Amino acid sequence: MSTDLIKENDLIFLILDHRRRWLIPVKSGGSFHTHKGIIEFNDIIGQNYGT
């Protein structure tokens, strides 16, 4: 079992395309919005990196 799980206050690197990339902190209850949709941080906390 992997111990490398996303947790609150971790930095995640989101890549939308070759020009749009973000390094953002994960906050419980927070979200990140783009024109492609919304990423709810509560949905990714506890997930493995790269999923």
N, C-alpha and C positions, 0 to 999 in steps of 0.2 A: 504494500500500500504506500502510495506517495505521501510524503510529508510536506511537499511543496504546493500548498494550497493557497488560494487567494484569500486574504483576510483584510479586515478594515485597516485603513491607513497605508496599505501597500500601494506602490505605484504600478499602474498598468500601462502598457503601450498599445494603443489602438491604431490600426492601419486601415484606412478606407480605400485609398489608392496610392499611386506613387507620389502624389503631391500632398495628400492630407493624412497627417499622422499626429497623434496626441499622446503625451505622457501625463497621466492624470492620477490623483489619489482616489482610492476607493473609500467612500464614506457610506456607512449604513443609512439606508433610507434615501440615498442620493440617486441621481441618474445623469446620463450624458445624452444630449440630443444632437442629432444630425438630420440632414434632409432625407436620409435613408431610414431613420427610425430612432427609437429610444432604447438605450441600454440601462436597465434597472440594476443598480449595484447589488441589491439584495439577491438578485438572481445569480450573480457570479461569485459572491462570497461563499467560500467553501468548495469551489470548483478547482480543478487542476489548471495550472497555467497552460495556455495553448489550446484550450477547448472552446 
